[in-house]
Amino acid sequence: MTAVPPELVGDGVHRVADGLVNWYVVEEDGRLALFDVGWPRSWPTIEGALAALGRSPGDVEAIVLTHAHPDHMGAAERARKATGAPVWVHREENPRLRGESKEASPVKLVPALVPQLRRGRRCASSSRPRRGASCFRPGSGTR
């Protein structure tokens, strides 16, 4: 189950903090979609977030991936099987999503992630972000 309840950040848009990544549950006219479903270990968090919203996996009608990095697509197959919902991804990301691209290895992403993680730590520990950078703060979404 999710340790942190989903945060309403916009009309029908719920942000779920999942370790170092965020993913979203979007609700419109009673219909649900998941956007970027986190790491492979994220499925229990997805179930917990849905339960916190009074919903279940069977209520999800679509899974949308903005891009095929492991922290966005990791739980996609498990979510697809559990929900029966289609997974939508840009056609250029299909090879990565299916593991057919050499760029699919999460190990290649680590060097690029380290500076971002450091920047995030500075944002979390400082009231002022680095010059030229802005930091997301919980509750700072538009309503």
Secondary structure, DSSP 8 states (H G I E B T S, - for coil): --SS--EEEETTEEEEEETTEEEEEEEETTEEEEE---SGGGHHHHHHHHHHTT--GGGEEEEE-SS--HHHHTTHHHHHHHH---EE--GGGHHHHTT-SGGG-GGGGHHHHHHHHHHHHHHHH-SS--TT-----TT-S--
